Amino acid sequence: MEISNKDFKKLIYQATDMITDWYDKKLRGSKIYNNKSPAEIRETFKIKSKNKGTKAHEVIKKLEKNLIDSSNFNPSPNYYGYITGGGNQIGIIAEYIKAALNQNNLKWHSAPANSEIEKIVIEWISEFIGYNQKCGGVLVSGGSVANLMNIAVMRKVKGGKKIKEKGIYKEKVMRVYVSEEGHSSIDKAMDILGLGSENLVKVKRDKNFKIQINELEKEINHDLKSGLKPIGVIGIAGTTNTGSVDPMDEIEKVCKKFDLWFMVDAAYGGPAAGLKEHKSLFKGMEKADSILLNPHKWMFVPFEVACVLVKNQQQLKNTFSLIPEYLMGGADIDEREDLMNYSIQLSKDFKALKVWMTIEVYGHSVISKAIRNDIEMALYAYEKIKNNDLFKALHKPELSIFCFKYISKLKNISDDILNKKIIEEIEKDGRVFLSGTVIDKENVLRINCINHRRNKKDIDFLIRVLEEIGSKVEDKLGNLSV
């Protein structure tokens, strides 16, 4: 299986040419989504049973021909879907170096540089958002795992003292509170941790998509009177639908009043707390018992990497540390800290390298400027849509997410139906990509402006495309209704 260094270099150059070609030709000016079917993609990449193998350069040629057209090219500023960062080229190089080292950082002595660089990255991120630099923290795959881990810590600290040994079976029913705008991964975590999805209390949000503090207190008081056990509140620092930030200071006061764990899901919006002009929006987040934040979102790092932060490092360790005999090696040296003691995972790759290289190369000011630009692009889109008679803005963006809708001119076709069809047509068209959502039981258009490459011309292009697609869909629906 070993390849000579000479041939290895040739393959690297071949792969590099393929990647740079993507960045030359696909960022702008061509489709970023080709709407291929699952069957088409499977047919292209299928591998026969007991295959004989193929020369490496031929495999790369096959990728050159087929991979980009079977993918959704999210580095493009014409990609507005979900909450997806566009990555950066330094991160690509980091992934290449990471794979070459092939590190597994379960133990310090199995990956020394990996272990220390991860700690450095955790400290930098904590300082960037104004959190406790001495907190405990680890890097994980994404927000879903980070939410699971943070709720596990909450359960361990605020649940019964014997949960580790006895489980939750003889405990009072534990209740966790979050805005009805909370991410679905929180529901999953409640299920996986045995707390039960029905014990995640979805608190009503206000007209600005933020949790209502008076409703939160009502729910907690009701549960206490009912003999249930409230254990924590989750504030959202950048909701998935609209990018709204819950009133962190008020949530912290409620948690303090009722002795509850204060957790913040800042997977998306957290990095904006590093901007001076937006710091007040996140006031109180620095008091959280735990936070999660995804560098693969608004720190522009390639997928996948998320960050778990727990103010009291020992509480994170107490939740996840378990050292069997076969993992005791090297543990007797005090300054060596095994990251496996702070995480679900034992086997874990060198996620920290691409974060570290991004921070080291671009620096605090460039990263901050890119975040600021994304917010400005969302506001620019808002102003353009607000002054366009074809559309209706549904909110003023607080961060970089903006929701709006195309207004139906057909009497018998609702905005809801029209915008659902527009979203379907966007995929078929392929020039831009965005994901719709549902707000107040109505299908709407939603853009996420996380991409350091985006400028006002890109937003103008997006709106032109949506005008064309909206008109096309409206004509089709009009003809069908005649």
Secondary structure, DSSP 8 states (H G I E B T S, - for coil): ----HHHHHHHHHHHHHHHHHHHHHTSSSS-S-----HHHHHHHH---TT-----HHHHHHHHHHHTGGGS--TTSTTB--TT-----HHHHHHHHHHHHHT--TTSGGGSHHHHHHHHHHHHHHHHHTT--TT-EEEEES-HHHHHHHHHHHHHHHHS-TTHHHHTTTTS--EEEEEETT--HHHHHHHHHTTS-GGGEEEE-B-TTS-B-HHHHHHHHHHHHHTT-EEEEEEEEBS-TTT--B--HHHHHHHHHHHT-EEEEE-TTTGGGGGSGGGGGGGTTGGG-SEEEE-HHHHT---S--EEEEESSHHHHHHHH----GGG-TTTTSTT---GGGGSS-SS---THHHHHHHHHHHHHHHHHHHHHHHHHHHHHHHHHHHT-TTEEE-S--SSSEEEEEE----TTS-HHHHHHHHHHHHHHH-SSB---EEETTEEEEEEE---TT--HHHHHHHHHHHHHHHHHHHHHHHHHH-
